[in-house]
């Protein structure tokens, strides 16, 4: 089934071109509609006792947020017009992470920006990418805060470790894989469960080829290189414009292996990452 609805979480006007360009590339390839979302958050999530001027503080904060939202909406609608794309705009006065996570249930894909890893922590006000990935139940496309990404999904690298999360991400990304010029399935030092024949990268590639997708497989040995670093390195070697990977497994082993990879990727990402949990 073709993807039709994409939710783009926006935090200010400056971030609009960065987020809309890759989302628009997917929308144009799949006939999707873009909806921009701005959620204001609150200056303090909880008040303890009597806080002098609390309501005045909230009113001033929300007034400033409305101005930021208005500028972001204007930039978003201008991008849609320039690209001749259908779309809409949502404004919510509430926690950005919770608002995005809740509204994600209505969309086929959620697009988020990577927080600047060198910036000061956003605390409760910032959009927390891991919580949206873990809580939304939807595929999430995370766009690096640096660089431009006018094309997404032409050359795709799929990280495979035979986990439930990897399988979920693979199938959630099928709309992109079906449009891709080349897809590489990569496994890094695959683990084998006793008495069970695991699904290998070559098996995944073969299954995709049967669907008419141009897919190949490779197995890598990490050695002293972290898995996340290896994935980003291979993405650069292949000129990939999209990395597909599962995120944050449940068991202690998966949490150790995949959780560490997820953290590394989201901190150092150099290309858009489509992930699912």
Secondary structure, 3 states (H helix, E strand, C coil): CCCCEEEEECCCHHHHHHHHHHHHHHHHHHCCEEEEEEECCCCCCCCCCCCCCHHHHHHHHHHHHHHHHHHHHHHHHHHHHHHCCCEEEEEECCCHHHHHHHHHHHCCEEEEECCCCCCCCCHHHCCCHHHHHHHHCCCEEEECCCCCCCCCCCEEEEECCCCHHHHHHHHHCHHHHCCCCEEEEEEECCCCCCCCCCCCHHHHHHHHHHCCCCEEEEEECCCCCCHHHHHHHHHHHCCCCEEEEECCCCCHHHHHHHHHHHHHHHHHCCCCEEEEC
